[in-house]
Structure formats: structure tokens, C-alpha cells
């Protein structure tokens, strides 16, 4: 399956303006796991590159440590890509498994396909943030806020289409459960690796 640039742009825009139709189309492709796994890796690498570029413009991330001090954390593109990859796979598994446990019908492959699709849409928005950060920084902040709202809205829509809930409220609680589970898992991994942050 190949796509032209025009088709990719159409699909990207459709995901924002008609997310339910776009989600149903992506699920209908029935992409195999062998194709989805490298796609998830590619999306993670691209997102990592954009974040590193953003760091070069706005400066390194500053984190408050457990003792109250502030410490700069330069972004490692490899670590970012690995974390992003793990989050996509873990989130897709959790959304599929937790959703089926409460009556949903979505499987791992469909969940992963939608997760990759969502990240691709967010990647485009991230590129817009970077573009405006170079030219009009205040607009970049607005695009960043809009990206958060779009992410939440699309997540709920995609989950609802994936599992056929017919309820965004049910999708919302599933998203919260998955976010909590994935967040706790990543905190555990960071703790075991020796990273200790406040909060």
C-alpha cells in the first residue's frame, strides 16, 4: 500500500475535520502487525527529531528535582524515540485490552494503527509549532494549546470508533485508565533506571 503526498495530506486533514470517518478508514485497511511495528518506530523517531529541533530554539528542558533545585535536562533523541515507541505500543495494547474488557471490540492491530495515525496528525501539528516558533513565537504557543485540545478530542473519537462504544463518556474513562496505567509503568521504568523527579 503506497500513498502520494496529496493522499497523505488529505488523510491528515480528514483526521482533524472528520475523525470518525478517518478512523474507520484506517481500521478498514487491516494493516498487519509486521507493517505497524516499524511505522510506530518511524513516527517515534520523527517526533524525537522535531522535539530536539524545538529544544535548539527554545532551550533545554528544566526540571525541578526532589530537593527543590532546578536542573537542565538536554533531550536525548534516542531516549525520546525509545520512550515514544514504548508509549505508542503500550498505549495501543492497553486501549485494546482494557476496551475489550468493558465490552469493546477493537484488537491490538487496529488500536496500534489508530495510535500511529493519531501520532502522525500530532506530528504535523508539532511541525507547525516549530514553524511558528521560528517566525511568530506567540502563535506557536496558541498552536501548542490547540494541539492539546485536538489530541484529547481525537483520542476520544478514535477510541469510540475502535470499540464501537457509542459513548464518548465511556471512551473518556477508558482513556483516563490507559493514561494512568501507561504513566505509572513509565514512572516505574524511570525509577528503576535511577531517574528521580519531584511530583
Secondary structure, DSSP 4 states (H G I P E B T S, - for coil): ----HHHHHHHHHHHHHSHHHHHHHHHHT---HHHHHHHHHHHHHHHHHHHHHHHHHH--EEEEBTTS-EEEE---HHHHHHHHHHHHHHHHHHHHHHHHHTT----HHHHHHHHHHHHHHHHHHHHHHHHHHHH-HHHHHHHHHHHHHHHHHHHHHHHHHHHT-S-HHHHHHHHHHHHHHHHHHHHHHHHHTT--B--
